[in-house]
């Protein structure tokens, strides 16, 4: 990455790599902890995590934490959303 790449994208890619390598596999540390680990501000980390949530790499459970989307979890989420919309159409 070059110097013009925004910090949140650099951090986002580092987190994706950590997930790919198995360093993060289920629940990830809190955003404040990750900010310290990666040497960025809390807001930068928050933006990185929100981007990963929007890409379905991570998901959040309020008051519980942030988790890595597992393939079976993603399939279940898609199935639940499909069932929801099917019930609304019927």
N, C-alpha and C positions, 0 to 999 in steps of 0.2 A: 504494500500500500504506500501511496505517496503522502507527502505532507498536507495535501489539500483534502484528504479523506476525513470527513467529520469523525470526531472521537467516538460518538455513539455507534457508528458503523464499524469502526475498528473493534470496539468492545463486543458488539453483537457477533461479529465473525469469530472472535476468540471464544465466546461462549458456545457458538455452534460447533467449533472445533473440539472444545472440551466435551460436548455431548457426543459427538461422533467418536471420539477416542474412549468414551466410557468414564471419563472423569466426573461427569455429572450424569446420573442415570435416573433419578427419581425426583425427590424434592431438592430444589436448589437452595443455597443460602439466601438470606434476605438481601434486598437491594443495597442496604447500607453496608453490610458485610462485603458484598461483591464489589461495591465502589471502592472500599479500602484495598481489597485484594488486587483490583485492576488499576488502582491509582487514579481514579477519576472522581468527579463530583457525583453526589447522589442523583441529581437531576439527569446527568449524562447516563448513568446506569439505568435510571427509571425509563428513559427514552429507549435504550437498547432493549430492555426487557419487554416494553410495550410493543416494540417492533417484532420481537420474537413471538409474542402472543398473537399478534395480527397475522403472522406467517404460519400459525399453528405448530410452532416448534415447542412452545411452552403454553401452559394454561394456568389460570389463577383460581384459587378457591378462597373467597373472602374469609378472613380471620384464620385461615389454615396455612396458606403459603402458595408458592409457585412451583409447578411441577413440569417435568419433561413429558411431552406427549409421546406415549408409546404407541406403536402401530395398532395394537388391539384397542387401545383407548380411543384413537382417532376413528377407527371403524365403528366403535360403539357410539361415539358422538355423532357421526354421520347418520347411523341407523336411527338414533333417537330424534335427530332433527327431521329425518325423512318421515318417521312415524308421526311426529307432531304435525307436519304439514299434511300428511295423508288424512289424519283425523279431522283437520280443519276443512278439508275439501269435501269429505264425505258427508 
